[in-house]
Amino acid sequence: MSEPQRPPSFEEFDARLKARQDERKTAAGKDVPPDRLDYGTGLQAGIEVVAGVGFGVLLGWGLDRWLGTSPLLLIVFFLLGAAAGVLNAYRHLRRMQNGA
């Protein structure tokens, strides 16, 4: 009986992976952007914005009820939450675009 065939080693896999990455970089003559920008990335960016706005609205609403400053803090924290959400989404997309 013959011995069962063993899977390739990790070193062989790493060498093939590196060769494929080098081939992709030189195929177009420049660096090819990674295939990481997909629907999941867009969904994550959207969640970042919604979470920032939602947290800002809840915090502003709670502080308004506690301090009795009706719409003032709600508006302020809505704007701060929206800005924070957009900034987080921007950072996430830049990180994904750079391949980190």
N, CA, C and O of each residue as an XYZ file, in Angstrom:
400
protein
N       0.814     -1.179      0.000
C       0.000      0.000      0.000
C       0.860      1.246      0.000
O       1.938      1.284      0.593
N       0.370      2.242     -0.664
C       1.150      3.475     -0.715
C       0.816      4.357      0.491
O      -0.266      4.273      1.073
N       1.765      5.184      0.834
C       1.601      6.080      1.960
C       0.687      7.242      1.547
O       0.774      7.700      0.407
N      -0.193      7.735      2.442
C      -1.066      8.853      2.064
C      -0.237     10.093      1.739
O       0.808     10.348      2.338
N      -0.735     10.840      0.783
C      -0.006     12.034      0.340
C      -0.171     13.134      1.391
O      -1.283     13.401      1.846
N       0.917     13.756      1.766
C       0.900     14.794      2.790
C       0.612     16.146      2.148
O       1.011     16.388      1.009
N      -0.076     17.030      2.868
C      -0.316     18.371      2.323
C       0.988     19.154      2.260
O       1.943     18.832      2.967
N       1.032     20.182      1.416
C       2.260     20.973      1.310
C       2.587     21.665      2.643
O       1.701     21.924      3.457
N       3.845     21.950      2.840
C       4.274     22.588      4.083
C       3.915     24.073      4.071
O       3.594     24.645      3.029
N       3.977     24.672      5.242
C       3.683     26.094      5.357
C       4.714     26.941      4.621
O       4.379     27.990      4.071
N       5.945     26.499      4.608
C       6.985     27.240      3.908
C       6.682     27.300      2.407
O       6.851     28.336      1.764
N       6.231     26.166      1.867
C       5.889     26.137      0.451
C       4.699     27.058      0.166
O       4.672     27.759     -0.846
N       3.723     27.047      1.065
C       2.563     27.919      0.905
C       2.978     29.387      0.964
O       2.538     30.188      0.139
N       3.824     29.748      1.937
C       4.294     31.121      2.055
C       5.049     31.566      0.806
O       4.893     32.702      0.356
N       5.860     30.681      0.249
C       6.612     31.014     -0.960
C       5.673     31.240     -2.138
O       5.866     32.170     -2.921
N       4.657     30.388     -2.263
C       3.693     30.567     -3.353
C       2.881     31.845     -3.179
O       2.587     32.535     -4.155
N       2.519     32.161     -1.940
C       1.762     33.376     -1.665
C       2.584     34.616     -1.989
O       2.076     35.551     -2.606
N       3.842     34.632     -1.580
C       4.709     35.772     -1.870
C       4.921     35.929     -3.369
O       4.930     37.050     -3.878
N       5.089     34.827     -4.076
C       5.257     34.894     -5.528
C       4.008     35.469     -6.187
O       4.110     36.256     -7.128
N       2.846     35.087     -5.705
C       1.592     35.604     -6.266
C       1.434     37.087     -5.982
O       0.973     37.834     -6.844
N       1.810     37.524     -4.788
C       1.722     38.941     -4.457
C       2.684     39.753     -5.310
O       2.331     40.830     -5.790
N       3.900     39.246     -5.503
C       4.860     39.940     -6.359
C       4.369     39.995     -7.795
O       4.563     40.995     -8.487
N       3.736     38.925     -8.241
C       3.202     38.879     -9.605
C       2.096     39.918     -9.786
O       2.018     40.565    -10.831
N       1.246     40.080     -8.778
C       0.173     41.082     -8.861
C       0.733     42.490     -8.920
O       0.221     43.339     -9.650
N       1.791     42.741     -8.145
C       2.367     44.079     -8.113
C       2.996     44.452     -9.449
O       2.912     45.602     -9.878
N       3.617     43.493    -10.098
C       4.312     43.794    -11.348
C       3.413     43.610    -12.572
O       3.806     43.990    -13.675
N       2.226     43.042    -12.406
C       1.345     42.778    -13.555
C       0.930     44.073    -14.240
O       0.936     44.155    -15.468
N       0.574     45.074    -13.464
C       0.123     46.337    -14.043
C       1.248     47.373    -14.081
O       1.034     48.503    -14.518
N       2.414     47.001    -13.637
C       3.529     47.937    -13.620
C       3.522     48.844    -12.404
O       4.417     49.675    -12.244
N       2.536     48.696    -11.557
C       2.454     49.488    -10.328
C       1.714     48.670     -9.291
O       1.212     47.584     -9.582
N       1.650     49.195     -8.085
C       0.953     48.482     -7.016
C      -0.536     48.424     -7.316
O      -1.154     49.430     -7.665
N      -1.093     47.250     -7.176
C      -2.523     47.044     -7.374
C      -3.196     47.173     -6.017
O      -2.724     46.589     -5.041
N      -4.300     47.932     -5.931
C      -4.950     48.062     -4.627
C      -5.475     46.716     -4.147
O      -5.844     45.872     -4.964
N      -5.513     46.508     -2.853
C      -5.974     45.221     -2.330
C      -7.450     45.002     -2.610
O      -8.195     45.953     -2.846
N      -7.868     43.743     -2.583
C      -9.255     43.392     -2.824
C     -10.087     43.515     -1.551
O     -11.120     42.857     -1.431
N      -9.672     44.319     -0.627
C     -10.338     44.396      0.658
C     -11.526     45.340      0.667
O     -12.369     45.229      1.557
N     -11.635     46.261     -0.274
C     -12.739     47.204     -0.285
C     -13.957     46.512     -0.893
O     -14.070     46.406     -2.114
N     -14.850     46.051     -0.053
C     -16.005     45.301     -0.507
C     -17.240     45.780      0.258
O     -17.203     46.821      0.913
N     -18.325     45.023      0.174
C     -19.562     45.404      0.841
C     -19.402     45.473      2.352
O     -19.997     46.339      2.993
N     -18.622     44.592      2.922
C     -18.404     44.603      4.363
C     -17.738     45.885      4.833
O     -18.045     46.394      5.912
N     -16.833     46.401      4.027
C     -16.158     47.650      4.376
C     -17.143     48.806      4.347
O     -17.138     49.658      5.235
N     -17.988     48.834      3.325
C     -19.003     49.886      3.245
C     -19.998     49.791      4.389
O     -20.407     50.808      4.949
N     -20.384     48.578      4.734
C     -21.303     48.380      5.840
C     -20.672     48.844      7.148
O     -21.333     49.488      7.963
N     -19.413     48.525      7.349
C     -18.721     48.958      8.563
C     -18.656     50.477      8.646
O     -18.853     51.042      9.722
N     -18.385     51.148      7.532
C     -18.336     52.607      7.523
C     -19.705     53.187      7.861
O     -19.799     54.159      8.611
N     -20.757     52.601      7.318
C     -22.105     53.071      7.624
C     -22.460     52.871      9.086
O     -23.091     53.732      9.699
N     -22.061     51.746      9.642
C     -22.321     51.479     11.052
C     -21.586     52.482     11.934
O     -22.113     52.915     12.959
N     -20.372     52.850     11.537
C     -19.611     53.850     12.298
C     -20.371     55.165     12.366
O     -20.450     55.781     13.429
N     -20.933     55.602     11.242
C     -21.657     56.873     11.207
C     -22.934     56.774     12.039
O     -23.210     57.654     12.855
N     -23.709     55.720     11.841
C     -24.969     55.563     12.572
C     -24.718     55.449     14.072
O     -25.462     56.025     14.866
N     -23.691     54.722     14.468
C     -23.381     54.577     15.889
C     -22.983     55.916     16.507
O     -23.396     56.235     17.622
N     -22.185     56.698     15.785
C     -21.792     58.008     16.301
C     -22.982     58.928     16.481
O     -23.114     59.591     17.510
N     -23.851     58.968     15.477
C     -25.044     59.813     15.567
C     -25.965     59.312     16.675
O     -26.466     60.106     17.472
N     -26.189     58.007     16.730
C     -27.073     57.452     17.756
C     -26.573     57.714     19.164
O     -27.348     58.093     20.042
N     -25.282     57.512     19.382
C     -24.714     57.759     20.705
C     -24.810     59.240     21.068
O     -25.128     59.581     22.207
N     -24.536     60.119     20.101
C     -24.633     61.556     20.356
C     -26.047     61.978     20.703
O     -26.252     62.773     21.621
N     -27.031     61.450     19.973
C     -28.431     61.795     20.236
C     -28.854     61.288     21.613
O     -29.480     62.025     22.375
N     -28.524     60.051     21.937
C     -28.901     59.514     23.248
C     -28.246     60.277     24.391
O     -28.892     60.561     25.399
N     -26.980     60.607     24.241
C     -26.283     61.352     25.287
C     -26.864     62.755     25.431
O     -27.090     63.217     26.549
N     -27.104     63.431     24.322
C     -27.694     64.768     24.374
C     -29.093     64.759     24.950
O     -29.445     65.630     25.745
N     -29.896     63.780     24.555
C     -31.259     63.680     25.076
C     -31.244     63.429     26.586
O     -32.002     64.045     27.335
N     -30.376     62.521     27.018
C     -30.285     62.224     28.449
C     -29.827     63.421     29.261
O     -30.376     63.699     30.327
N     -28.833     64.124     28.767
C     -28.358     65.304     29.488
C     -29.397     66.416     29.489
O     -29.523     67.141     30.476
N     -30.141     66.563     28.402
C     -31.207     67.562     28.353
C     -32.286     67.262     29.386
O     -32.768     68.171     30.062
N     -32.661     66.017     29.509
C     -33.696     65.650     30.491
C     -33.182     65.854     31.914
O     -33.927     66.279     32.798
N     -31.906     65.547     32.126
C     -31.348     65.650     33.467
C     -31.139     67.120     33.880
O     -31.426     67.501     35.015
N     -30.634     67.937     32.935
C     -30.311     69.327     33.244
C     -31.432     70.298     32.897
O     -31.383     71.459     33.304
N     -32.439     69.852     32.156
C     -33.567     70.713     31.794
C     -33.221     71.757     30.740
O     -33.799     72.844     30.740
N     -32.306     71.453     29.858
C     -31.902     72.396     28.801
C     -32.449     71.931     27.457
O     -31.700     71.729     26.501
N     -33.748     71.768     27.403
C     -34.480     71.045     26.364
C     -33.740     70.712     25.072
O     -33.127     69.645     25.043
N     -33.730     71.499     24.009
C     -33.118     70.942     22.794
C     -31.635     71.267     22.636
O     -31.003     70.769     21.704
N     -31.073     72.067     23.499
C     -29.713     72.580     23.304
C     -28.666     71.468     23.249
O     -27.934     71.362     22.265
N     -28.584     70.646     24.282
C     -27.550     69.607     24.319
C     -27.817     68.494     23.304
O     -26.881     67.866     22.810
N     -29.089     68.251     22.994
C     -29.419     67.265     21.961
C     -28.822     67.679     20.620
O     -28.249     66.853     19.909
N     -28.954     68.945     20.279
C     -28.414     69.450     19.013
C     -26.889     69.413     19.036
O     -26.262     68.990     18.065
N     -26.301     69.849     20.128
C     -24.837     69.884     20.229
C     -24.255     68.471     20.117
O     -23.310     68.250     19.360
N     -24.810     67.521     20.863
C     -24.264     66.165     20.838
C     -24.621     65.418     19.562
O     -23.901     64.501     19.164
N     -25.730     65.797     18.908
C     -26.021     65.241     17.590
C     -24.917     65.627     16.610
O     -24.416     64.782     15.867
N     -24.544     66.889     16.611
C     -23.482     67.354     15.705
C     -22.133     66.729     16.052
O     -21.384     66.330     15.161
N     -21.824     66.643     17.345
C     -20.561     66.019     17.752
C     -20.543     64.526     17.405
O     -19.521     64.008     16.956
N     -21.658     63.843     17.609
C     -21.742     62.422     17.279
C     -21.628     62.190     15.783
O     -20.967     61.249     15.344
N     -22.279     63.055     14.992
C     -22.187     62.922     13.533
C     -20.751     63.147     13.071
O     -20.249     62.408     12.225
N     -20.095     64.154     13.617
C     -18.702     64.421     13.243
C     -17.796     63.260     13.643
O     -16.920     62.865     12.874
N     -18.001     62.715     14.834
C     -17.181     61.593     15.290
C     -17.435     60.358     14.427
O     -16.497     59.634     14.094
N     -18.690     60.115     14.063
C     -19.011     58.966     13.227
C     -18.388     59.060     11.844
O     -17.853     58.079     11.328
N     -18.458     60.240     11.248
C     -17.858     60.433      9.922
C     -16.339     60.307     10.010
O     -15.716     59.723      9.123
N     -15.742     60.842     11.060
C     -14.297     60.732     11.234
C     -13.873     59.271     11.411
O     -12.871     58.844     10.837
N     -14.626     58.506     12.199
C     -14.312     57.088     12.381
C     -14.450     56.322     11.072
O     -13.618     55.472     10.756
N     -15.501     56.620     10.309
C     -15.696     55.946      9.017
C     -14.549     56.300      8.068
O     -14.053     55.433      7.348
N     -14.132     57.551      8.063
C     -13.022     57.978      7.209
C     -11.740     57.244      7.594
O     -11.017     56.755      6.726
N     -11.462     57.167      8.884
C     -10.262     56.460      9.344
C     -10.305     54.983      8.963
O      -9.298     54.409      8.548
N     -11.482     54.377      9.109
C     -11.622     52.961      8.766
C     -11.368     52.744      7.274
O     -10.647     51.822      6.892
N     -11.954     53.583      6.444
C     -11.786     53.414      4.991
C     -10.346     53.691      4.568
O      -9.831     53.010      3.682
N      -9.690     54.667      5.174
C      -8.277     54.933      4.850
C      -7.396     53.753      5.254
O      -6.482     53.372      4.522
N      -7.679     53.177      6.426
C      -6.909     52.027      6.888
C      -7.093     50.850      5.941
O      -6.128     50.149      5.636
N      -8.309     50.623      5.475
C      -8.578     49.527      4.545
C      -7.938     49.804      3.182
O      -7.445     48.885      2.528
N      -7.949     51.060      2.759
C      -7.370     51.406      1.464
C      -5.859     51.226      1.468
O      -5.274     50.825      0.462
N      -5.231     51.520      2.596
C      -3.775     51.371      2.696
C      -3.357     49.932      2.942
O      -2.167     49.620      2.912
N      -4.312     49.057      3.183
C      -4.001     47.645      3.358
C      -3.487     47.285      4.733
O      -2.904     46.217      4.916
N      -3.692     48.153      5.698
C      -3.207     47.851      7.054
C      -4.215     47.097      7.852
O      -3.964     46.766      9.011
